[in-house]
Amino acid sequence: MSLDWTEKYRPQTLSAVVGHNKAVEELKAWAVTWLQGIPDNRAVVLYGKAGIGKTTTAHALAREMGWEVIELNASDQRTADVIEKVVGSASRMGNLQGSKTKRLIIMDEADNIHGTSDRGGERAIVELIKKTNHPIILIANELYDMSAGLRTACKPVQFNSVMSRSMIPALKKIVEVEGIKCELGVLEKIAENANGDLRSAINDLQAIAQGKNTLKIDDIVTGARDNKENIFKVLVKILKGTNIREAHEATFHLDENPDDLIQWMDENLPLEFTSPDDLSRGYYYLGRASVFLGRVRRRQNYNMWRYASVLMTAGVIVARSHRYSGFVKYQPPSLWRKLGQTKGMRHVRDSTAKKIGTYCHVSMSFTRSQLFPFFRLLITNDKYASNITAALGFEPEEIAFLLESKSVTKKVQKIYEQAQSLKEAEIESDVELFGGFGGADKKTLTLEPEKNVIDKKINEVKKPEIPVKKEGKSQSSLFDF
């Protein structure tokens, strides 16, 4: 079996990395700062779509700098214990060659650290970055899928999709080494089909060239992978084009559903339609499309997607009175960016509501609407704060949320430490009681006063007082009325 070409022709130096000149320069500048001591930015996160060379660039940097590599992949467990054992000690110690030689710690899929298998992993990585004496590179597909704490602890370096014209020289070098001849336009077509993914382009080339010495343009029909329409090309066909059928059919191959497409249209329509009348008519058709999308959600009748799709494409084209000239840089929906930026905060809010709701036997929505103000009042009171935190198992981020603090302050840390001390005292008391060594006289953690206060609050909100009819004289017989 032949060797995978993506591994066989993987770049060994930074100069061989294709299509990422700006990102490579940023990464090299960061690496140079480690030669002068421990810099402020001890970690960087390389983010961008899969298959564009992020991991390859990290390994090439290690070779050029003469650094050893410690890599933790997504297939490995990334719990707090594993990170401390595998990476933590190595990040603070020297090596056999001497303390001057650095170790480069690479963690792949940093935006996918979650679940039981990775419990405590994110917090352990943040602590590792604060204490490490060696450079750390995190790799992610989506920057805002990472937690806010992990994201702010790293310097972000963006890797964009590789342009087709940058792929062609790399593909040409491969076919020359393999002794394969190509007709005019073959490599250009493969690069175009790859949609910015160099790894997929090389895989496609290897699949097409299997058992052949010469590649023809017709070979790509059977060898090319299924390619999705690019959202930016579809936007150009809708906002600048005049062919209604072409614009509508382009959405059939788009890797976006109508709910996502209308967000793209809403964001970019004002950038293209500078005439107020055209903009008004365009938003009228988008509004009608939104009505059908709402009916789809309510009735689960996905046949109505076709009407929404026609209104978003044909409707917007006919709304334009003339074709606008000039280049417009289309933007992704700002709503998605805002949701990404607040993802961490919303996660903390929901985890807090779940703990309170479980303790009080109420729903999360009831907790958010009715009990949050009450618990915020309790947590600001020094008398109740530590007991409430111990009883519900609040984390520092959840305490900061209830205190409406933007970060974990000294006050938050103090409440958390007091709660931990209370929990430890309760565990020690339980052990003594179980062992029967006079534990009955020990003072255990009691949360009854707080529980009574909470129950009283819930009853006030949920159970309005209903007048009860007073009973009269008891009936002595069937005929006594």
C-alpha positions as CSV (number, residue, x, y, z in Angstrom):
1,M,0.0,0.0,0.0
2,S,1.4,3.4,-1.0
3,L,2.2,6.0,1.6
4,D,-0.3,8.8,2.1
5,W,0.9,11.8,0.1
6,T,-0.2,14.2,2.8
7,E,2.4,12.6,5.1
8,K,5.0,12.0,2.4
9,Y,5.0,15.6,1.3
10,R,4.3,17.3,4.6
11,P,6.4,20.5,4.8
12,Q,9.4,20.2,7.1
13,T,10.2,23.9,7.3
14,L,8.2,27.1,7.7
15,S,9.3,28.3,4.3
16,A,7.7,25.2,2.7
17,V,4.3,26.0,4.3
18,V,1.9,27.1,1.6
19,G,-0.4,30.1,1.7
20,H,0.0,31.4,5.2
21,N,2.8,34.0,5.0
22,K,1.2,36.4,7.5
23,A,0.4,33.7,10.1
24,V,3.9,32.2,9.8
25,E,5.5,35.5,10.4
26,E,3.4,36.1,13.5
27,L,4.3,32.6,14.8
28,K,8.0,33.1,14.1
29,A,7.9,36.5,15.9
30,W,6.3,34.8,18.9
31,A,8.9,32.0,18.9
32,V,11.8,34.5,18.9
33,T,10.5,36.1,22.1
34,W,11.2,32.8,23.9
35,L,14.9,33.2,23.1
36,Q,15.0,36.3,25.3
37,G,13.3,34.6,28.3
38,I,9.7,33.8,29.3
39,P,7.4,36.3,27.3
40,D,4.0,37.7,28.4
41,N,2.3,35.5,25.8
42,R,3.3,32.0,26.8
43,A,0.8,30.3,24.5
44,V,-0.7,30.9,21.1
45,V,-3.8,29.4,19.5
46,L,-3.7,28.6,15.8
47,Y,-7.3,28.7,14.5
48,G,-8.9,28.1,11.1
49,K,-10.8,25.4,9.1
50,A,-9.5,21.9,9.1
51,G,-6.8,20.7,6.6
52,I,-5.1,24.0,5.9
53,G,-1.8,23.3,7.7
54,K,-2.1,24.5,11.4
55,T,-0.5,21.3,12.9
56,T,2.1,21.1,10.1
57,T,3.2,24.7,10.8
58,A,3.5,24.0,14.5
59,H,5.8,21.0,13.9
60,A,7.8,22.9,11.3
61,L,8.4,25.7,13.9
62,A,9.6,23.2,16.4
63,R,12.2,21.8,13.9
64,E,13.5,25.3,13.0
65,M,13.8,26.4,16.6
66,G,15.4,23.1,17.7
67,W,12.6,22.4,20.2
68,E,11.4,19.0,21.4
69,V,7.7,18.3,20.8
70,I,5.1,17.0,23.4
71,E,1.8,16.5,21.6
72,L,-1.7,15.8,23.1
73,N,-4.2,14.8,20.5
74,A,-8.0,14.8,20.6
75,S,-7.9,11.0,20.8
76,D,-6.1,11.3,24.2
77,Q,-8.0,11.9,27.4
78,R,-7.5,15.5,28.5
79,T,-8.7,15.6,32.1
80,A,-7.0,17.7,34.6
81,D,-5.0,14.7,36.0
82,V,-3.8,13.6,32.5
83,I,-2.7,17.1,31.6
84,E,-0.8,17.5,34.8
85,K,0.9,14.1,34.5
86,V,1.7,14.2,30.8
87,V,2.2,17.9,30.1
88,G,2.3,19.8,33.5
89,S,5.5,18.4,34.9
90,A,7.3,18.4,31.5
91,S,6.4,22.1,31.0
92,R,8.2,23.1,34.2
93,M,11.3,20.8,34.1
94,G,14.4,20.8,31.9
95,N,15.5,17.9,29.7
96,L,18.4,15.6,29.1
97,Q,20.1,18.1,26.8
98,G,20.0,20.9,29.3
99,S,17.6,23.5,30.5
100,K,18.2,25.8,27.6
101,T,16.5,23.5,25.1
102,K,12.8,24.3,25.1
103,R,9.9,21.8,24.7
104,L,7.0,22.8,22.4
105,I,3.7,21.6,23.8
106,I,1.1,21.1,21.1
107,M,-2.6,20.5,22.0
108,D,-4.9,19.7,19.1
109,E,-8.6,20.5,18.9
110,A,-8.6,22.9,21.9
111,D,-12.1,24.0,20.9
112,N,-13.4,20.5,21.6
113,I,-12.4,19.9,25.3
114,H,-15.7,19.0,27.0
115,G,-17.7,16.1,28.4
116,T,-16.8,13.6,31.1
117,S,-13.7,12.3,29.3
118,D,-12.1,15.8,29.5
119,R,-13.5,16.9,32.9
120,G,-11.4,19.8,34.3
121,G,-9.2,19.9,31.2
122,E,-9.8,23.6,30.3
123,R,-9.1,24.9,33.7
124,A,-5.9,22.7,34.0
125,I,-4.7,24.1,30.6
126,V,-5.3,27.7,31.8
127,E,-3.3,27.0,34.9
128,L,-0.6,25.3,32.9
129,I,-0.2,28.4,30.6
130,K,0.2,30.6,33.7
131,K,3.0,28.5,35.2
132,T,4.8,27.0,32.2
133,N,8.5,27.6,31.3
134,H,8.0,26.2,27.8
135,P,6.1,27.5,24.7
136,I,2.5,26.1,24.2
137,I,0.6,26.0,20.9
138,L,-3.2,25.2,20.9
139,I,-4.9,24.3,17.7
140,A,-8.6,25.0,17.0
141,N,-11.1,25.1,14.2
142,E,-13.3,27.8,15.8
143,L,-11.8,30.4,18.1
144,Y,-15.1,31.2,19.8
145,D,-15.9,27.6,20.6
146,M,-13.1,27.7,23.2
147,S,-14.0,28.9,26.7
148,A,-13.5,32.6,27.4
149,G,-10.8,31.9,30.0
150,L,-8.8,29.7,27.7
151,R,-9.2,32.1,24.7
152,T,-7.9,35.1,26.6
153,A,-4.9,33.2,28.0
154,C,-3.6,32.7,24.4
155,K,-2.4,35.0,21.6
156,P,-4.7,34.2,18.6
157,V,-3.1,33.6,15.1
158,Q,-5.6,33.1,12.3
159,F,-5.0,30.7,9.4
160,N,-7.2,31.5,6.4
161,S,-8.2,29.1,3.7
162,V,-5.5,28.4,1.1
163,M,-6.0,30.2,-2.2
164,S,-6.2,28.0,-5.3
165,R,-3.3,29.8,-6.9
166,S,-1.1,29.0,-3.8
167,M,-2.1,25.3,-4.0
168,I,-1.0,24.8,-7.7
169,P,2.8,25.0,-7.2
170,A,2.6,22.5,-4.3
171,L,0.5,20.1,-6.4
172,K,2.9,20.6,-9.4
173,K,5.9,19.7,-7.2
174,I,4.2,16.5,-6.1
175,V,3.4,15.3,-9.7
176,E,6.9,16.1,-10.8
177,V,8.4,13.9,-8.0
178,E,5.9,11.1,-8.7
179,G,6.7,11.3,-12.4
180,I,3.1,12.0,-13.5
181,K,2.2,14.1,-16.5
182,C,-0.9,16.4,-16.3
183,E,-2.9,18.0,-19.1
184,L,-3.5,21.7,-19.0
185,G,-6.1,22.7,-16.3
186,V,-6.0,19.5,-14.3
187,L,-4.2,20.9,-11.3
188,E,-6.2,24.1,-11.5
189,K,-9.4,22.1,-11.3
190,I,-8.3,20.0,-8.4
191,A,-7.2,23.1,-6.5
192,E,-10.6,24.8,-7.2
193,N,-12.6,21.8,-6.0
194,A,-10.6,21.7,-2.7
195,N,-12.3,24.8,-1.5
196,G,-9.3,26.1,0.4
197,D,-8.4,22.7,1.9
198,L,-4.9,21.8,0.8
199,R,-5.0,18.4,2.5
200,S,-8.1,17.5,0.5
201,A,-6.5,18.7,-2.7
202,I,-3.5,16.4,-2.1
203,N,-5.8,13.5,-1.3
204,D,-7.9,14.2,-4.4
205,L,-4.7,14.2,-6.5
206,Q,-3.5,10.9,-5.1
207,A,-7.0,9.3,-5.7
208,I,-7.1,10.5,-9.3
209,A,-3.5,9.5,-10.0
210,Q,-3.8,5.9,-8.7
211,G,-2.4,3.6,-11.4
212,K,-2.0,6.4,-13.9
213,N,1.0,8.0,-15.5
214,T,-1.0,10.8,-17.2
215,L,-3.9,12.8,-15.8
216,K,-6.6,14.2,-18.1
217,I,-9.3,16.7,-17.2
218,D,-11.9,14.0,-17.7
219,D,-10.4,12.0,-14.9
220,I,-11.5,14.6,-12.3
221,V,-15.2,13.7,-12.9
222,T,-14.8,10.3,-11.3
223,G,-12.0,11.2,-8.9
224,A,-13.1,14.6,-7.5
225,R,-14.8,14.7,-4.1
226,D,-18.3,16.1,-3.5
227,N,-17.8,19.9,-3.3
228,K,-20.2,22.3,-1.7
229,E,-21.0,25.8,-3.0
230,N,-19.2,28.6,-1.3
231,I,-21.4,31.0,0.6
232,F,-19.6,34.1,-0.7
233,K,-20.0,32.9,-4.3
234,V,-23.7,32.4,-3.7
235,L,-24.0,35.9,-2.2
236,V,-22.4,37.4,-5.3
237,K,-24.9,35.6,-7.5
238,I,-27.8,36.9,-5.5
239,L,-26.7,40.4,-4.7
240,K,-24.9,41.3,-7.9
241,G,-26.3,38.7,-10.4
242,T,-29.2,39.0,-12.8
243,N,-30.0,35.3,-13.5
244,I,-32.7,34.3,-11.0
245,R,-32.6,30.6,-11.9
246,E,-28.8,30.4,-11.5
247,A,-29.0,32.2,-8.1
248,H,-31.8,30.0,-6.8
249,E,-30.1,26.7,-8.0
250,A,-26.8,27.7,-6.4
251,T,-28.5,27.5,-3.0
252,F,-29.2,23.8,-3.6
253,H,-25.5,22.9,-3.3
254,L,-24.9,25.4,-0.4
255,D,-23.7,23.9,2.9
256,E,-26.1,26.2,4.8
257,N,-29.8,25.8,5.6
258,P,-32.3,28.6,4.9
259,D,-32.2,29.8,8.5
260,D,-28.4,30.4,8.1
261,L,-28.7,31.9,4.7
262,I,-31.2,34.5,5.8
263,Q,-28.7,35.6,8.5
264,W,-26.0,36.1,5.8
265,M,-28.5,38.0,3.6
266,D,-29.6,40.2,6.5
267,E,-26.0,41.1,7.3
268,N,-24.8,41.9,3.8
269,L,-27.8,43.4,2.1
270,P,-27.1,46.9,3.4
271,L,-23.5,46.7,2.3
272,E,-24.6,46.0,-1.3
273,F,-27.9,47.9,-1.7
274,T,-27.0,51.6,-1.1
275,S,-30.3,52.9,-2.5
276,P,-32.9,53.3,0.3
277,D,-35.7,52.2,-2.0
278,D,-33.8,49.0,-3.1
279,L,-32.9,48.3,0.5
280,S,-36.5,48.6,1.6
281,R,-37.8,46.3,-1.1
282,G,-35.0,43.8,-0.4
283,Y,-35.9,43.7,3.3
284,Y,-39.6,43.3,2.4
285,Y,-38.8,40.0,0.6
286,L,-36.5,38.9,3.4
287,G,-39.3,39.6,5.9
288,R,-41.7,37.5,3.9
289,A,-39.0,34.7,3.8
290,S,-38.7,35.0,7.6
291,V,-42.5,34.4,7.9
292,F,-42.2,31.1,6.1
293,L,-39.2,30.0,8.1
294,G,-41.2,30.7,11.3
295,R,-44.0,28.5,9.9
296,V,-41.5,25.7,9.3
297,R,-40.4,25.9,12.9
298,R,-43.9,25.9,14.3
299,R,-45.5,23.3,12.0
300,Q,-42.4,21.2,11.2
301,N,-43.4,21.4,7.5
302,Y,-40.1,21.7,5.7
303,N,-41.8,22.0,2.3
304,M,-42.1,25.7,3.1
305,W,-38.3,26.1,2.9
306,R,-38.8,26.3,-0.9
307,Y,-40.9,29.4,-0.7
308,A,-38.4,31.0,1.7
309,S,-35.5,30.2,-0.6
310,V,-37.3,31.7,-3.6
311,L,-38.0,34.9,-1.7
312,M,-34.4,35.2,-0.5
313,T,-33.0,34.8,-4.0
314,A,-35.4,35.8,-6.7
315,G,-37.2,38.3,-4.5
316,V,-33.9,40.2,-3.6
317,I,-32.8,40.2,-7.3
318,V,-36.0,41.8,-8.5
319,A,-35.9,44.3,-5.6
320,R,-32.7,45.8,-7.1
321,S,-33.4,48.6,-9.5
322,H,-29.8,48.6,-11.0
323,R,-26.6,46.7,-10.7
324,Y,-24.2,48.1,-8.1
325,S,-20.5,48.4,-9.2
326,G,-17.4,48.1,-7.0
327,F,-16.1,45.4,-4.7
328,V,-17.9,44.7,-1.4
329,K,-16.3,42.6,1.3
330,Y,-19.1,40.4,2.6
331,Q,-19.2,39.7,6.3
332,P,-20.4,36.7,8.3
333,P,-23.5,37.3,10.5
334,S,-22.7,39.5,13.5
335,L,-25.3,37.6,15.5
336,W,-23.1,34.5,15.3
337,R,-20.1,36.5,16.5
338,K,-22.0,37.9,19.5
339,L,-23.4,34.4,20.4
340,G,-19.8,33.1,20.2
341,Q,-18.5,35.9,22.4
342,T,-21.2,35.3,25.1
343,K,-21.1,31.5,24.9
344,G,-19.0,31.2,28.0
345,M,-21.2,33.5,30.0
346,R,-24.4,31.7,28.9
347,H,-22.8,28.4,29.9
348,V,-22.0,29.7,33.4
349,R,-25.6,31.1,33.7
350,D,-27.2,27.8,32.7
351,S,-24.9,25.7,35.0
352,T,-25.8,28.1,37.9
353,A,-29.5,27.8,37.1
354,K,-29.3,24.0,37.0
355,K,-27.6,23.8,40.4
356,I,-30.1,26.1,42.0
357,G,-33.1,24.5,40.2
358,T,-32.0,21.0,41.3
359,Y,-31.6,22.1,44.9
360,C,-35.0,23.9,45.0
361,H,-36.8,21.3,42.8
362,V,-37.8,23.9,40.2
363,S,-37.1,24.4,36.5
364,M,-34.1,26.3,35.1
365,S,-36.4,28.9,33.4
366,F,-38.2,29.5,36.8
367,T,-34.8,29.9,38.5
368,R,-33.6,32.4,35.9
369,S,-36.7,34.5,36.0
370,Q,-37.6,34.3,39.7
371,L,-34.8,33.0,41.9
372,F,-31.6,34.7,40.5
373,P,-32.4,38.1,42.1
374,F,-32.9,36.3,45.5
375,F,-29.7,34.2,45.3
376,R,-27.8,37.3,44.2
377,L,-29.0,39.0,47.4
378,L,-28.0,35.9,49.5
379,I,-24.5,35.6,47.9
380,T,-23.7,39.3,48.8
381,N,-24.4,38.5,52.4
382,D,-21.3,37.3,54.2
383,K,-23.5,35.3,56.6
384,Y,-25.0,33.1,53.9
385,A,-22.5,33.2,51.0
386,S,-20.1,30.4,52.0
387,N,-22.9,28.1,53.2
388,I,-24.9,28.6,50.0
389,T,-21.8,28.0,47.9
390,A,-20.9,24.8,49.8
391,A,-24.5,23.5,49.6
392,L,-25.0,24.0,45.9
393,G,-21.3,23.3,44.8
394,F,-20.8,26.6,43.0
395,E,-17.6,27.1,41.1
396,P,-15.7,30.5,41.2
397,E,-17.1,31.5,37.8
398,E,-20.7,30.8,39.1
399,I,-20.1,32.9,42.2
400,A,-18.8,35.7,40.1
401,F,-21.9,35.5,37.9
402,L,-24.2,35.8,40.9
403,L,-22.1,38.7,42.2
404,E,-22.3,40.3,38.7
405,S,-18.5,40.4,38.6
406,K,-16.8,40.3,35.2
407,S,-13.9,38.1,36.6
408,V,-13.0,36.0,39.6
409,T,-12.0,38.6,42.2
410,K,-10.4,38.2,45.6
411,K,-13.9,38.3,47.2
412,V,-15.1,35.5,44.9
413,Q,-12.0,33.4,45.7
414,K,-12.5,34.0,49.4
415,I,-16.1,32.8,49.3
416,Y,-15.1,29.7,47.4
417,E,-12.2,28.9,49.8
418,Q,-14.5,29.3,52.8
419,A,-17.1,26.9,51.1
420,Q,-14.4,24.4,50.5
421,S,-13.3,24.5,54.1
422,L,-16.9,23.9,55.2
423,K,-17.2,20.9,52.9
424,E,-14.0,19.4,54.1
425,A,-15.1,19.9,57.8
426,E,-18.4,18.2,57.0
427,I,-16.6,15.2,55.4
428,E,-14.2,14.9,58.4
429,S,-17.2,15.0,60.7
430,D,-19.0,12.3,58.7
431,V,-15.9,10.0,58.8
432,E,-15.8,10.4,62.6
433,L,-19.5,9.7,63.0
434,F,-19.1,6.6,60.8
435,G,-16.2,5.3,62.8
436,G,-18.0,5.9,66.1
437,F,-15.2,7.8,67.8
438,G,-17.4,10.3,69.7
439,G,-18.5,11.9,66.5
440,A,-22.0,12.6,67.8
441,D,-20.6,15.6,69.7
442,K,-18.9,17.0,66.6
443,K,-20.3,20.0,64.9
444,T,-21.3,19.3,61.3
445,L,-22.1,21.7,58.5
446,T,-25.8,22.7,58.7
447,L,-27.6,24.5,55.9
448,E,-31.1,24.4,57.4
449,P,-31.4,28.2,58.0
450,E,-30.6,28.9,54.4
451,K,-32.8,26.0,53.2
452,N,-35.8,27.5,55.2
453,V,-35.2,30.9,53.8
454,I,-35.0,29.5,50.2
455,D,-38.2,27.3,50.7
456,K,-40.0,30.4,52.1
457,K,-39.0,32.4,49.0
458,I,-40.1,29.7,46.6
459,N,-43.5,29.3,48.4
460,E,-44.0,33.1,48.2
461,V,-43.4,33.1,44.4
462,K,-45.2,29.8,43.5
463,K,-48.0,29.5,46.0
464,P,-50.3,32.5,46.4
465,E,-52.3,32.3,49.6
466,I,-55.8,30.8,49.0
467,P,-58.5,31.6,51.6
468,V,-59.8,28.4,53.3
469,K,-63.4,28.2,54.4
470,K,-63.6,27.8,58.2
471,E,-65.3,24.6,59.4
472,G,-68.5,25.0,61.4
473,K,-70.1,22.7,64.0
474,S,-69.4,19.1,63.1
475,Q,-72.4,17.1,61.7
476,S,-73.8,14.6,64.3
477,S,-76.3,12.7,62.0
478,L,-77.5,12.4,58.4
479,F,-80.5,14.6,59.3
480,D,-78.5,17.3,61.1
481,F,-78.2,20.2,58.7
